């Protein structure tokens, strides 16, 4: 065998013997991270909708009906 072939073969055997990083813990860590981020964004979005959109519209509706009730009482 020539020296080039021997070097290439020894390089190939080293590649085959090198350890591959374990994947076992990565899935669990990724899953926990994804679920945590999803819950965090979901709860944050819910609070933003509730206090930024829903409650102001309910307050506006209640004020409108209170105004109508006052006007109705003043006419009587």
KEMARNU-451305 format. One line per field, with one value per residue: residue number from 1; residue in one letter; x, y, z of N, C-alpha, C in turn. Coordinates in nm, 4 decimals. Atoms other than C-alpha are relative to their C-alpha. Example, Ala and Ser with C-alpha at 12.3 -4.5 7.8 and 13.67 -1.06 7.14 Angstrom:
KEMARNU-451305
n: c(1, 2)
res: c(a, s)
n_px: c(0.0890, -0.0820)
n_py: c(-0.1190, -0.1190)
n_pz: c(0.0000, -0.0060)
ca_px: c(1.2300, 1.3670)
ca_py: c(-0.4500, -0.1060)
ca_pz: c(0.7800, 0.7140)
c_px: c(0.0900, -0.0770)
c_py: c(0.1200, 0.1090)
c_pz: c(0.0000, 0.0730)
//
This chain:
KEMARNU-451305
n: c(1, 2, 3, 4, 5, 6, 7, 8, 9, 10, 11, 12, 13, 14, 15, 16, 17, 18, 19, 20, 21, 22, 23, 24, 25, 26, 27, 28, 29, 30, 31, 32, 33, 34, 35, 36, 37, 38, 39, 40, 41, 42, 43, 44, 45, 46, 47, 48, 49, 50, 51, 52, 53, 54, 55, 56, 57, 58, 59, 60, 61, 62, 63, 64, 65, 66, 67, 68, 69, 70, 71, 72, 73, 74, 75, 76)
res: c(x, x, x, x, x, x, x, x, x, x, x, x, x, x, x, x, x, x, x, x, x, x, x, x, x, x, x, x, x, x, x, x, x, x, x, x, x, x, x, x, x, x, x, x, x, x, x, x, x, x, x, x, x, x, x, x, x, x, x, x, x, x, x, x, x, x, x, x, x, x, x, x, x, x, x, x)
n_px: c(0.0837, -0.0769, 0.0112, 0.1241, 0.1111, -0.0077, 0.0447, 0.1439, 0.0671, -0.0074, 0.0922, 0.1358, 0.0257, 0.0146, 0.1334, 0.0971, -0.0134, 0.0280, 0.1309, 0.1015, 0.0606, 0.1267, 0.1180, 0.1062, 0.0453, 0.0345, 0.1427, 0.0714, -0.0288, 0.0673, 0.1435, 0.0303, -0.0182, 0.1098, 0.1240, -0.0115, 0.0155, 0.1389, 0.0849, -0.0330, 0.0568, 0.1457, 0.0485, -0.0259, 0.0980, 0.1321, 0.0046, 0.0033, 0.1349, 0.0992, -0.0097, -0.0196, 0.1095, 0.1296, 0.0525, 0.0401, 0.1248, 0.1075, 0.0167, 0.0664, 0.1383, 0.0687, 0.0188, 0.1054, 0.1295, 0.0232, 0.0408, 0.1377, 0.0868, 0.0104, 0.0849, 0.1374, 0.0513, 0.0170, 0.1188, 0.1209)
n_py: c(-0.1173, -0.1237, -0.0811, -0.0777, 0.0899, 0.0316, -0.1179, -0.0125, 0.1082, -0.0265, -0.1107, 0.0561, 0.0795, -0.0932, -0.0588, 0.1008, 0.0263, -0.1191, 0.0064, -0.0967, -0.0599, 0.0653, -0.0779, 0.0371, -0.1102, -0.1169, -0.0004, -0.0402, -0.1404, -0.0778, 0.0084, -0.0829, -0.1389, -0.0369, -0.0095, -0.1175, -0.1189, -0.0045, -0.0447, -0.1396, -0.0863, 0.0109, -0.0755, -0.1417, -0.0444, -0.0044, -0.1204, -0.1162, -0.0088, -0.0237, -0.1349, -0.0982, -0.0048, 0.0469, -0.0832, -0.1337, 0.0044, 0.0239, -0.1264, -0.0919, 0.0457, -0.0284, -0.1453, -0.0352, 0.0377, -0.0850, -0.1294, 0.0168, 0.0104, -0.1352, -0.0802, 0.0495, -0.0479, -0.1451, -0.0280, 0.0334)
n_pz: c(0.0000, 0.0023, -0.1209, 0.0088, -0.0296, -0.1421, -0.0750, 0.0217, -0.0727, -0.1434, -0.0231, 0.0042, -0.1201, -0.1117, 0.0091, -0.0407, -0.1423, -0.0797, -0.0650, 0.0412, -0.1194, -0.0329, 0.0341, -0.0933, -0.0832, 0.0796, 0.0300, -0.1210, -0.0258, 0.1034, -0.0246, -0.1173, 0.0413, 0.0893, -0.0771, -0.0863, 0.0842, 0.0469, -0.1109, -0.0299, 0.1035, -0.0066, -0.1158, 0.0284, 0.0994, -0.0631, -0.0825, 0.0890, 0.0564, -0.1050, -0.0543, 0.1061, 0.0957, -0.0492, -0.1094, 0.0461, 0.0772, -0.0968, -0.0720, 0.0923, 0.0110, -0.1258, -0.0076, 0.0951, -0.0559, -0.1170, 0.0548, 0.0464, -0.1178, -0.0575, 0.0889, -0.0136, -0.1291, 0.0065, 0.0800, -0.0768)
ca_px: c(0.0000, 0.1143, 0.1578, -0.1381, -0.3740, -0.2477, -0.3017, -0.6500, -0.7419, -0.6171, -0.8179, -1.1314, -1.0921, -1.0474, -1.3699, -1.5565, -1.4234, -1.4981, -1.7849, -2.1014, -2.2546, -2.5403, -2.8816, -3.0786, -3.0911, -3.1331, -3.4890, -3.6066, -3.4319, -3.5693, -3.9184, -3.9138, -3.7798, -4.0437, -4.3275, -4.1994, -4.1726, -4.5180, -4.6815, -4.4965, -4.5980, -4.9530, -4.9997, -4.8369, -5.0615, -5.3684, -5.2843, -5.2193, -5.5556, -5.7464, -5.6137, -5.5381, -5.8472, -6.1207, -6.1560, -6.1456, -6.4216, -6.6325, -6.5731, -6.6788, -6.9947, -7.0841, -7.0321, -7.2581, -7.5408, -7.4981, -7.5252, -7.8446, -7.9912, -7.9108, -8.0709, -8.3791, -8.4141, -8.3715, -8.6540, -8.8969)
ca_py: c(0.0000, 0.3448, 0.6010, 0.8080, 0.5106, 0.4221, 0.7772, 0.7864, 0.4478, 0.5461, 0.8695, 0.6729, 0.4353, 0.7289, 0.8804, 0.5554, 0.5237, 0.8808, 0.9123, 1.0822, 1.3223, 1.1574, 1.2728, 1.1277, 1.4400, 1.6867, 1.5838, 1.6238, 1.9598, 2.0867, 1.9663, 2.1308, 2.4524, 2.4537, 2.3897, 2.6582, 2.9137, 2.8202, 2.8587, 3.1850, 3.3359, 3.2051, 3.3498, 3.6772, 3.7012, 3.6230, 3.8986, 4.1427, 4.0610, 4.0633, 4.3928, 4.5612, 4.4763, 4.2899, 4.4884, 4.8308, 4.7229, 4.5915, 4.9165, 5.1155, 4.9046, 4.9395, 5.3168, 5.3391, 5.1494, 5.3491, 5.6681, 5.5370, 5.4511, 5.8024, 5.9637, 5.7444, 5.8432, 6.2134, 6.1989, 6.0527)
ca_pz: c(0.0000, -0.0710, 0.2010, 0.0768, 0.0956, 0.4434, 0.5675, 0.4122, 0.5622, 0.9058, 0.8771, 0.7845, 1.0775, 1.3135, 1.1864, 1.2417, 1.5968, 1.7016, 1.9433, 1.8312, 2.0810, 2.2682, 2.1560, 2.4481, 2.6658, 2.3806, 2.2990, 2.6565, 2.6996, 2.3700, 2.4536, 2.7960, 2.6446, 2.3704, 2.6151, 2.8529, 2.5733, 2.4413, 2.7830, 2.8461, 2.5131, 2.5489, 2.8951, 2.7907, 2.4857, 2.6945, 2.9426, 2.6584, 2.4983, 2.8278, 2.9611, 2.6283, 2.4255, 2.6104, 2.9333, 2.7604, 2.5203, 2.8106, 3.0001, 2.6930, 2.6541, 3.0221, 3.0076, 2.7015, 2.8699, 3.1920, 2.9856, 2.8201, 3.1612, 3.2940, 2.9879, 3.0266, 3.3937, 3.3130, 3.0540, 3.3080)
c_px: c(0.0879, -0.0271, -0.1305, -0.1201, 0.0006, -0.0484, -0.1510, -0.0758, 0.0045, -0.0923, -0.1441, -0.0300, -0.0131, -0.1387, -0.1040, 0.0036, -0.0348, -0.1420, -0.0914, -0.0657, -0.1340, -0.1183, -0.1080, -0.0523, -0.0474, -0.1493, -0.0796, 0.0217, -0.0715, -0.1499, -0.0403, 0.0129, -0.1155, -0.1309, 0.0022, -0.0197, -0.1443, -0.0943, 0.0260, -0.0597, -0.1523, -0.0581, 0.0225, -0.0979, -0.1393, -0.0140, -0.0087, -0.1388, -0.1006, 0.0024, 0.0138, -0.1175, -0.1351, -0.0580, -0.0327, -0.1298, -0.1194, -0.0287, -0.0742, -0.1475, -0.0793, -0.0257, -0.1120, -0.1375, -0.0324, -0.0468, -0.1442, -0.0976, -0.0177, -0.0917, -0.1462, -0.0624, -0.0250, -0.1255, -0.1271, -0.0281)
c_py: c(0.1232, 0.0791, 0.0804, -0.0854, -0.0346, 0.1174, 0.0145, -0.1064, 0.0240, 0.1163, -0.0502, -0.0810, 0.0897, 0.0637, -0.0990, -0.0229, 0.1216, -0.0077, 0.1091, 0.0516, -0.0665, 0.0934, -0.0163, 0.1176, 0.1205, 0.0084, 0.0493, 0.1484, 0.0894, 0.0019, 0.0873, 0.1479, 0.0461, 0.0171, 0.1235, 0.1282, 0.0136, 0.0476, 0.1468, 0.0962, -0.0031, 0.0808, 0.1499, 0.0565, 0.0112, 0.1243, 0.1254, 0.0175, 0.0406, 0.1451, 0.1070, 0.0146, -0.0310, 0.0914, 0.1428, -0.0010, -0.0248, 0.1277, 0.1015, -0.0370, 0.0335, 0.1496, 0.0459, -0.0325, 0.0790, 0.1385, -0.0068, -0.0061, 0.1364, 0.0887, -0.0415, 0.0494, 0.1506, 0.0373, -0.0266, 0.0964)
c_pz: c(0.0000, 0.1277, 0.0006, 0.0372, 0.1479, 0.0857, -0.0122, 0.0785, 0.1507, 0.0370, 0.0035, 0.1255, 0.1224, -0.0006, 0.0504, 0.1506, 0.0857, 0.0554, -0.0543, 0.1274, 0.0290, -0.0238, 0.1069, 0.0810, -0.0789, -0.0256, 0.1201, 0.0289, -0.1010, 0.0230, 0.1180, -0.0349, -0.0877, 0.0760, 0.0899, -0.0795, -0.0469, 0.1101, 0.0325, -0.1012, 0.0022, 0.1139, -0.0210, -0.1015, 0.0579, 0.0875, -0.0874, -0.0610, 0.1067, 0.0471, -0.1081, -0.0934, 0.0630, 0.1079, -0.0435, -0.0814, 0.0913, 0.0782, -0.0862, -0.0156, 0.1259, 0.0166, -0.0926, 0.0574, 0.1264, -0.0443, -0.0500, 0.1170, 0.0662, -0.0839, 0.0115, 0.1307, -0.0030, -0.0790, 0.0798, 0.1074)
//
